[in-house]
Amino acid sequence: MPSEDLATFCSNGDLDQLQDLFSSKQKPSQDELDKALQMAVQAGHAKVVGLLLSQGAHITFMVLHHAIYRRDTAIFQEFLDHG
């Protein structure tokens, strides 16, 4: 999976394209997932955040920092929903 596609879809909040990527045989690396989660949080795309967490993305310090900065309750709810 080209990481550029993953990054673009996360930044743009393109949930349908992300679901298509995740249903393909080639899965993103853990690093790609974690970077994509950071981009989705920065852009404020809560549904994308939920999808990435369901695919195994980690909530890193930077992800948490961006979420706090945004004060977006929908993103925090996704964090809680995905443990």
N, C-alpha and C positions, 0 to 999 in steps of 0.2 A: 504494500500500500504506500503510495507516495505520501510522505509526510506533509508535503505542500498542500495536497488536497485536504488532508485531515485538518491542518491549521486553518485553511481558508474556510472550510465548512463550519468549524467551531467559531471562528471570528464573526462569520456572517449569520450564525444561528440556523444553518440549513440542516434541520433535523432529518428530513427525508434522505438527503444525500449521505448523511452520517450513518443512518440505518442501513442503506445500501452498502456502504463500505464495510460495516461490521458484519454483514451477512455474507460477504465474500470469503473465500478460503484464506486469503492472506490477512493475518491479524496484525495490528500495530504493536510495536514494542512497548514495554512499560514506560520507557522514557518518552516516547511519542504520546502515549495516553496522558501522562502527567503534564507535559507541556500543553497539550490540547485543553486539558481541564483548566489550566491557568488562563489560557486565552478566552475560554468560554466564560469564566468568572469575570475577567476584566471587561468583557463585552456585555455582561449582564444577561446571558442566555441561560436561564434556570433550567429549562427542559433539556438543553444540551448538556448542562452540568449533570443532571440526573442520568442521562444516557451514558455519559462517560464514566460516572461512578459505577453504574451497573456493569460496565465492561471491565472494571478493575482499576480505574485511575485512583491514585492516592491523593489525599488532601494534605499537601505539603504546607510548610510554613508560608511560602509565598502565595499559595492559593488562599489560605486563610487570611493573610494580610490584605489581599485584593478584595476579598469578600467583606472584610471589616470596613475597608475604605469605602466600598460601594454602599454599605448599609442596606443591602438588598435582602429582605426577609425571605423571599422565594428561594434564593440560593442557599440560605441557611437551612431552610426547610428541606431542601434536597440533601444537604449534608446529614441532617438528622434522619431522614427517611432511608438513607443508604448506610447508616451506621458508621 
